[in-house]
């Protein structure tokens, strides 16, 4: 049984007790009400606070000295409006350094891109190929000349052989003409005298033949030497060509990697420039959205630490959980053994920006009550600051996990206010009742019912004026009315405060 149901039954019991203590009052007609279809509701309630929708903690990303504060608490600001600035000297110097680094990396990239290493290596390959061709031509020409010399030398051998044959024939003729042992005549005397000359001619012819044959061998030997030397020269030239090609391959393979490395260095330098620019921009605090400055903790000339605080958001909403920052601060102070002290507005934040045009109620509910709450249920909210009226609302969301509060587990519930009032302020105390059940069937005021043992009884006033106790079956019990499921009919009159037959 929830608290609202208990309160309703207590009200019924009190009304029944008052009726039992009264007199019969025969002269005074009894007070009656009509059994009719009327709304009956029950719910659960809790205390919470008004929270502005879209409260934002603002501060600077880096530490620095405040050079200007352009707003005050209560000021309305628009998106992009400058709120405050800190000293930007270091940030601007860092930006210049980053820009200089970028320029250096871009120059190195241009140098790598314009490098002639590949072109030079290609020229070396072309030159080496030319050397190979020239060397082969030179060797071919030398061998051709050697072949011609060999052919000439070989052609001289038959001539020398013919000379030997001719000289030998002349010697033989002279020897035949000179008849040794005979008598000397004019004819044979000449033949005998020519024999020495013929012998010398044979020797000379034989020497010429030998020289011709030696010339052939020398020419062949020279060709062999020239061929071997030519092969060596061609091989050496080809080795130079291979070395040049290897250089070209190496330069060609290295160039893409060098360009990629240089390009990556440029990209990194550009990133550093963008970071430095962002740091410069972060020295100016601008409003991220329209809102009202609700807290400001800093004056021009003071030094600020980097902003690190975040907002504890209520479930299903951009509204903050009331008191979360203060509770965290109090917990820290208690852990340090410090005495409790008032928490300054905004906590440790430099500036808090709120949307004060829309409000929500955030309240913790005990786990047994939270289990009955669901989104879209209707709520009734009362504010201590505005006691003369109540505000309608709707449940937006229930926290999926509990929070330990005062030794019990409770669940935060966010409720949107559907009513507006210029007197509503962020942080005001609120009492919220969530309607968890509703009925539009037959019902009567709680004061028309009483308990008799285990039965619930209503006194029906008949048309002839008699009061008839009638057992009834009840359903949903609200704060002031109870649903009737059986025993009464629509239109019947029942006595308020009970009655007698």
VMD Tcl script that draws the C-alpha trace (Angstrom):
set ca {
  {0.00 0.00 0.00}
  {1.48 3.40 -1.00}
  {1.40 6.54 1.09}
  {-1.43 8.18 -0.88}
  {-3.65 5.11 -0.47}
  {-2.88 5.03 3.26}
  {-3.78 8.71 3.57}
  {-7.03 8.09 1.69}
  {-8.06 5.23 3.98}
  {-7.15 7.28 7.02}
  {-9.42 10.04 5.76}
  {-12.21 7.48 5.27}
  {-11.74 6.14 8.80}
  {-11.76 9.66 10.27}
  {-14.96 10.53 8.44}
  {-16.60 7.30 9.60}
  {-15.55 7.93 13.21}
  {-17.04 11.42 13.15}
  {-20.29 10.02 11.80}
  {-20.43 7.37 14.51}
  {-20.00 9.95 17.28}
  {-22.82 12.24 16.02}
  {-26.50 12.12 17.11}
  {-29.36 10.83 15.04}
  {-30.30 14.35 13.94}
  {-33.79 13.36 12.94}
  {-34.79 17.00 12.50}
  {-31.82 17.76 10.17}
  {-31.84 16.03 6.77}
  {-28.74 13.94 6.16}
  {-26.12 15.17 3.74}
  {-26.02 13.04 0.63}
  {-24.12 12.81 -2.60}
  {-24.99 11.21 -5.86}
  {-23.29 8.02 -7.03}
  {-21.76 9.07 -10.34}
  {-18.92 8.54 -12.71}
  {-15.99 10.66 -11.54}
  {-12.26 10.42 -11.81}
  {-10.46 8.56 -9.04}
  {-6.68 8.59 -8.91}
  {-3.91 7.41 -6.65}
  {-0.21 8.00 -6.81}
  {3.15 8.32 -5.11}
  {4.91 11.48 -4.13}
  {8.35 12.78 -3.28}
  {10.22 16.00 -2.71}
  {12.63 17.34 -5.29}
  {13.67 20.55 -6.99}
  {13.01 22.64 -10.05}
  {15.81 22.25 -12.60}
  {16.30 24.46 -15.63}
  {16.39 22.54 -18.88}
  {19.77 22.65 -20.58}
  {22.07 23.91 -17.81}
  {25.65 23.91 -19.11}
  {28.91 24.19 -17.18}
  {31.34 26.37 -19.10}
  {35.04 27.05 -18.68}
  {38.36 27.24 -20.50}
  {40.20 24.18 -21.84}
  {43.54 25.48 -20.55}
  {44.64 27.42 -17.50}
  {45.18 31.13 -17.87}
  {44.64 34.65 -16.57}
  {41.28 36.26 -17.21}
  {41.75 39.27 -19.45}
  {38.05 40.13 -19.77}
  {34.68 39.07 -18.37}
  {31.89 40.45 -20.53}
  {28.77 39.14 -18.77}
  {27.18 39.24 -15.35}
  {24.91 36.86 -13.48}
  {21.42 37.18 -14.89}
  {22.52 38.35 -18.35}
  {20.79 36.81 -21.34}
  {23.24 35.71 -24.03}
  {22.87 34.49 -27.60}
  {24.72 31.65 -29.38}
  {28.30 32.59 -30.23}
  {28.37 35.62 -27.95}
  {31.76 36.21 -26.27}
  {31.51 35.60 -22.53}
  {35.12 35.95 -21.37}
  {38.75 35.73 -22.54}
  {42.05 34.60 -21.08}
  {45.60 35.68 -21.97}
  {46.43 34.21 -25.40}
  {50.16 35.09 -25.62}
  {51.46 31.55 -25.23}
  {48.79 30.12 -27.52}
  {49.66 32.59 -30.30}
  {53.40 31.91 -29.97}
  {52.70 28.18 -30.19}
  {50.66 28.85 -33.34}
  {53.60 30.73 -34.92}
  {55.94 27.85 -34.10}
  {53.53 25.35 -35.61}
  {53.17 27.47 -38.77}
  {56.96 27.72 -39.10}
  {57.25 23.96 -38.71}
  {54.64 23.49 -41.43}
  {56.55 25.79 -43.79}
  {59.74 23.79 -43.18}
  {58.04 20.47 -43.86}
  {56.44 21.82 -47.03}
  {59.87 22.96 -48.24}
  {61.32 19.51 -47.59}
  {58.44 17.95 -49.49}
  {59.02 20.25 -52.47}
  {62.73 19.37 -52.37}
  {61.97 15.65 -52.33}
  {59.46 16.08 -55.15}
  {61.94 18.02 -57.28}
  {64.86 15.64 -56.61}
  {66.89 14.65 -59.74}
  {68.11 11.36 -58.32}
  {65.91 9.29 -60.61}
  {66.69 11.41 -63.66}
  {70.41 11.28 -62.93}
  {70.29 7.53 -62.49}
  {68.46 7.22 -65.82}
  {71.14 9.32 -67.49}
  {73.80 7.02 -66.04}
  {71.95 4.00 -67.45}
  {71.76 5.63 -70.87}
  {75.47 6.54 -70.77}
  {76.42 3.02 -69.71}
  {74.39 1.57 -72.57}
  {76.22 3.90 -74.96}
  {79.59 2.76 -73.59}
  {78.62 -0.88 -74.12}
  {77.61 -0.17 -77.71}
  {80.77 1.81 -78.45}
  {82.98 -0.87 -76.90}
  {81.34 -3.59 -78.98}
  {81.81 -1.53 -82.15}
  {85.48 -0.96 -81.33}
  {86.09 -4.65 -80.63}
  {84.26 -5.65 -83.81}
  {86.38 -3.22 -85.84}
  {89.61 -4.53 -84.33}
  {88.66 -8.14 -84.97}
  {87.68 -7.27 -88.52}
  {91.11 -5.71 -89.11}
  {92.75 -8.80 -87.59}
  {90.74 -11.05 -89.89}
  {91.89 -8.99 -92.87}
  {95.50 -9.25 -91.72}
  {95.15 -13.01 -91.34}
  {93.67 -13.27 -94.81}
  {96.50 -11.18 -96.28}
  {99.09 -13.27 -94.48}
  {97.51 -16.47 -95.71}
  {97.38 -15.10 -99.24}
  {101.19 -14.46 -99.13}
  {101.96 -18.11 -98.32}
  {101.07 -19.54 -101.80}
  {103.15 -16.82 -103.43}
  {106.07 -17.72 -101.21}
  {105.59 -21.40 -101.97}
  {105.54 -20.60 -105.71}
  {108.78 -18.65 -105.30}
  {110.39 -21.61 -103.57}
  {109.22 -23.92 -106.35}
  {110.52 -21.57 -109.02}
  {113.89 -21.10 -107.29}
  {114.24 -24.85 -106.82}
  {113.48 -25.44 -110.47}
  {116.10 -22.90 -111.50}
  {118.66 -24.54 -109.20}
  {117.86 -27.94 -110.65}
  {118.22 -26.61 -114.20}
  {121.57 -25.06 -113.36}
  {122.80 -28.24 -111.77}
  {121.63 -30.26 -114.76}
  {123.29 -27.84 -117.20}
  {126.55 -28.07 -115.33}
  {127.85 -31.60 -115.97}
  {130.32 -32.31 -113.29}
  {133.22 -34.62 -114.44}
  {132.84 -33.60 -118.11}
  {134.53 -31.10 -120.15}
  {133.75 -27.48 -119.82}
  {132.02 -25.77 -122.55}
  {130.74 -22.31 -122.90}
  {127.23 -23.53 -122.21}
  {127.85 -25.60 -119.10}
  {130.30 -23.07 -117.71}
  {127.49 -20.54 -117.51}
  {125.21 -23.10 -115.90}
  {127.82 -24.00 -113.34}
  {128.44 -20.37 -112.57}
  {124.68 -19.81 -111.95}
  {124.35 -22.63 -109.39}
  {125.39 -20.53 -106.35}
  {122.97 -17.80 -107.27}
  {120.23 -20.37 -107.75}
  {121.01 -21.94 -104.38}
  {120.84 -18.51 -102.75}
  {117.52 -17.84 -104.46}
  {116.16 -21.15 -103.12}
  {117.25 -20.23 -99.62}
  {115.72 -16.79 -99.93}
  {112.48 -18.21 -101.27}
  {112.36 -20.72 -98.42}
  {112.98 -17.93 -95.88}
  {110.18 -15.90 -97.47}
  {107.85 -18.90 -97.21}
  {108.77 -19.35 -93.57}
  {108.20 -15.67 -92.89}
  {104.82 -15.80 -94.67}
  {103.80 -18.76 -92.59}
  {104.98 -17.00 -89.39}
  {102.97 -13.90 -90.38}
  {99.84 -16.03 -90.56}
  {100.47 -17.36 -87.03}
  {101.23 -13.89 -85.69}
  {98.07 -12.47 -87.27}
  {95.99 -15.30 -85.78}
  {97.60 -14.81 -82.38}
  {96.92 -11.07 -82.50}
  {93.29 -11.73 -83.30}
  {93.00 -14.10 -80.35}
  {94.53 -11.48 -78.04}
  {92.29 -8.72 -79.42}
  {89.20 -10.95 -79.05}
  {90.00 -11.71 -75.42}
  {90.69 -8.05 -74.68}
  {87.48 -7.06 -76.48}
  {85.44 -9.52 -74.47}
  {86.92 -8.08 -71.27}
  {86.14 -4.54 -72.37}
  {82.54 -5.43 -73.28}
  {82.06 -7.28 -69.99}
  {83.38 -4.31 -68.03}
  {81.09 -1.94 -69.94}
  {78.10 -4.20 -69.30}
  {78.98 -4.31 -65.59}
  {78.88 -0.53 -65.57}
  {75.49 -0.71 -67.26}
  {74.20 -3.12 -64.57}
  {75.47 -0.83 -61.80}
  {73.76 2.14 -63.41}
  {70.50 0.18 -63.73}
  {70.72 -0.84 -60.06}
  {71.16 2.81 -59.15}
  {68.08 3.69 -61.20}
  {66.04 0.92 -59.60}
  {67.10 2.02 -56.13}
  {66.30 5.66 -56.82}
  {62.94 4.74 -58.35}
  {62.03 2.52 -55.40}
  {63.14 5.08 -52.82}
  {61.39 8.07 -54.37}
  {57.74 7.08 -53.56}
  {58.66 6.30 -49.97}
  {60.55 9.54 -49.62}
  {57.61 11.48 -51.04}
  {55.16 9.66 -48.76}
  {57.31 10.34 -45.71}
  {57.62 14.00 -46.67}
  {53.85 14.24 -47.28}
  {53.14 12.59 -43.92}
  {55.41 15.09 -42.21}
  {53.48 17.91 -43.90}
  {50.16 16.45 -42.75}
  {51.45 16.15 -39.19}
  {52.66 19.74 -39.27}
  {49.26 20.89 -40.54}
  {47.60 19.01 -37.69}
  {49.84 20.80 -35.22}
  {48.82 24.12 -36.79}
  {45.13 23.24 -36.44}
  {45.65 22.24 -32.80}
  {47.45 25.51 -32.15}
  {44.65 27.46 -33.84}
  {42.09 25.64 -31.72}
  {44.09 26.50 -28.61}
  {44.05 30.15 -29.65}
  {40.30 29.97 -30.24}
  {39.84 28.32 -26.84}
  {41.19 31.41 -25.14}
  {37.84 33.01 -26.00}
  {34.79 31.55 -24.26}
  {31.63 31.78 -26.34}
  {28.05 30.83 -25.54}
  {27.23 27.46 -27.15}
  {23.51 28.26 -27.08}
  {21.09 30.92 -25.96}
  {20.62 31.08 -22.21}
  {20.96 33.04 -19.00}
  {24.11 33.26 -16.91}
  {23.17 31.68 -13.57}
  {26.63 31.46 -11.98}
  {29.94 33.27 -12.54}
  {33.08 32.49 -10.54}
  {35.95 34.69 -11.69}
  {36.97 38.30 -12.20}
  {39.33 40.00 -14.63}
  {42.96 39.45 -13.64}
  {42.33 36.22 -11.74}
  {43.88 32.91 -12.78}
  {41.69 29.99 -13.79}
  {42.39 26.27 -13.86}
  {41.30 24.11 -16.82}
  {37.62 23.28 -16.69}
  {37.05 19.62 -15.83}
  {33.61 19.53 -14.19}
  {30.62 17.87 -15.81}
  {26.90 18.00 -15.13}
  {25.01 15.10 -13.56}
  {22.03 14.89 -15.91}
  {18.60 13.73 -14.83}
  {17.29 10.59 -16.56}
  {15.93 11.18 -20.04}
  {16.65 14.91 -19.96}
  {19.15 17.72 -20.37}
  {18.23 19.00 -16.90}
  {20.70 18.45 -14.06}
  {20.08 16.46 -10.89}
  {19.55 19.09 -8.18}
  {22.27 19.18 -5.56}
  {24.55 16.64 -7.27}
  {27.51 19.03 -7.42}
  {26.93 20.21 -3.88}
  {26.66 16.64 -2.66}
  {29.95 15.76 -4.33}
  {31.59 18.79 -2.75}
  {30.19 17.95 0.66}
  {31.39 14.36 0.35}
  {34.88 15.57 -0.50}
  {34.89 17.98 2.43}
  {33.72 15.24 4.78}
  {36.39 12.86 3.56}
  {39.01 15.54 4.23}
  {37.65 16.16 7.73}
  {36.66 19.73 6.88}
  {33.70 21.47 8.43}
  {30.60 21.92 6.28}
  {30.41 25.22 4.45}
  {28.02 26.76 1.91}
  {28.74 25.74 -1.68}
  {29.23 28.63 -4.05}
  {26.89 28.82 -7.07}
  {28.14 26.74 -9.96}
  {30.51 24.74 -7.76}
  {34.00 24.81 -9.25}
  {32.77 25.95 -12.66}
  {33.76 29.34 -14.02}
  {30.35 29.96 -15.57}
  {26.98 28.20 -15.72}
  {24.57 28.92 -18.56}
  {20.93 27.91 -18.19}
  {17.83 27.88 -20.32}
  {15.48 29.51 -17.81}
  {12.53 29.40 -20.20}
  {11.91 25.67 -19.64}
  {11.90 23.80 -16.35}
  {11.60 20.25 -15.15}
  {11.17 18.67 -11.75}
  {13.73 16.09 -10.67}
  {12.94 14.08 -7.55}
  {14.15 10.79 -6.03}
  {11.50 8.12 -5.32}
  {11.87 5.12 -3.06}
  {12.29 1.87 -4.95}
  {8.78 0.58 -4.09}
  {7.25 3.79 -5.44}
  {9.58 4.05 -8.46}
  {8.43 0.60 -9.61}
  {4.94 2.08 -10.21}
  {6.17 5.05 -12.25}
  {6.36 5.01 -16.03}
  {6.87 7.67 -18.71}
  {3.82 9.74 -19.80}
  {2.10 9.42 -16.39}
  {0.52 12.66 -15.18}
  {1.97 14.57 -12.25}
  {0.85 17.34 -9.92}
  {3.59 19.64 -8.63}
  {3.42 22.13 -5.80}
  {6.13 24.67 -5.04}
  {6.94 26.12 -1.63}
  {7.68 29.44 -3.32}
  {4.22 29.54 -4.99}
  {1.88 27.90 -2.46}
  {-1.37 29.23 -3.93}
  {-1.32 27.00 -7.02}
  {-0.22 23.67 -8.41}
  {1.42 22.80 -11.71}
  {0.56 19.99 -14.08}
  {3.33 17.86 -15.49}
  {4.26 14.61 -17.20}
  {6.80 11.92 -16.34}
  {9.62 11.95 -18.88}
  {11.89 9.20 -17.62}
  {12.83 7.02 -14.67}
  {16.49 6.34 -13.90}
  {17.44 2.74 -14.79}
  {19.74 2.46 -11.77}
  {19.33 3.46 -8.17}
  {21.21 5.99 -6.07}
  {21.97 5.58 -2.39}
  {20.38 8.54 -0.57}
  {20.15 8.65 3.22}
  {20.75 4.92 3.60}
  {18.06 3.83 1.12}
  {18.02 3.13 -2.60}
  {16.06 5.69 -4.57}
  {15.50 6.34 -8.26}
  {15.53 9.77 -9.84}
  {12.44 10.66 -11.88}
  {12.32 13.53 -14.37}
  {8.98 15.34 -14.83}
  {8.28 18.07 -17.35}
  {6.12 21.02 -16.27}
  {3.30 21.73 -18.69}
  {2.28 24.91 -16.83}
  {4.35 28.06 -16.81}
  {4.72 30.86 -14.32}
  {7.27 33.71 -14.35}
  {7.90 33.12 -10.66}
  {9.38 29.64 -11.25}
  {13.13 29.60 -10.60}
  {15.87 27.01 -10.93}
  {16.51 25.23 -7.64}
  {13.11 25.88 -6.01}
  {11.83 23.13 -3.72}
  {9.03 21.06 -5.21}
  {6.61 18.37 -4.09}
  {5.62 16.07 -6.94}
  {2.81 13.54 -6.98}
  {2.83 11.01 -9.81}
  {-0.58 9.62 -10.70}
  {0.07 5.89 -10.97}
  {-3.59 4.73 -11.32}
  {-6.79 6.37 -12.55}
  {-10.39 5.30 -12.97}
  {-13.43 7.03 -14.47}
  {-16.00 4.50 -13.29}
  {-18.65 4.92 -10.55}
  {-17.27 6.43 -7.39}
  {-18.31 8.12 -4.15}
  {-16.55 10.38 -1.68}
  {-14.48 8.55 0.90}
  {-16.70 10.02 3.63}
  {-19.66 8.01 2.27}
  {-18.01 4.70 3.16}
  {-17.43 2.95 6.46}
  {-16.10 -0.41 7.62}
  {-18.29 -2.95 9.35}
  {-16.16 -5.92 10.21}
  {-14.71 -7.18 7.00}
  {-17.22 -5.31 4.85}
  {-17.31 -1.85 3.38}
  {-20.74 -0.29 3.68}
  {-22.44 2.75 2.20}
  {-25.79 4.17 3.47}
  {-28.23 4.61 0.60}
  {-31.03 7.18 0.98}
  {-34.11 5.71 -0.67}
  {-36.72 7.89 -2.42}
  {-39.08 7.44 0.56}
  {-36.44 8.84 2.92}
  {-35.16 5.59 4.43}
  {-31.44 5.07 5.04}
  {-30.39 1.58 3.95}
  {-26.91 0.25 4.79}
  {-25.61 -1.41 1.62}
  {-22.44 -3.52 1.32}
  {-20.31 -2.38 -1.60}
  {-17.31 -3.64 -3.51}
  {-14.61 -1.01 -3.83}
  {-11.79 -0.62 -6.28}
  {-9.23 2.13 -6.56}
  {-9.05 4.37 -3.47}
  {-7.94 7.92 -4.07}
  {-7.26 10.88 -1.82}
  {-10.93 11.99 -1.74}
  {-12.96 9.41 -3.70}
  {-13.19 5.62 -3.97}
  {-14.12 3.57 -7.02}
  {-17.32 1.45 -6.66}
  {-17.22 -1.89 -8.45}
  {-20.50 -3.27 -7.12}
  {-23.40 -2.68 -4.71}
  {-24.42 0.77 -5.93}
  {-25.97 2.13 -9.09}
  {-25.40 5.39 -10.86}
  {-27.78 8.08 -9.62}
  {-28.36 6.68 -6.13}
  {-27.96 9.06 -3.18}
  {-25.59 7.99 -0.42}
  {-25.26 9.57 2.97}
  {-22.01 11.36 3.75}
  {-20.68 10.31 7.12}
  {-22.59 7.00 7.24}
  {-26.14 6.84 8.71}
  {-28.63 4.33 10.16}
  {-31.55 2.40 8.76}
}
mol new
graphics top color blue
foreach p $ca { graphics top sphere $p radius 0.5 }
foreach p [lrange $ca 0 end-1] q [lrange $ca 1 end] { graphics top cylinder $p $q radius 0.2 }
display resetview
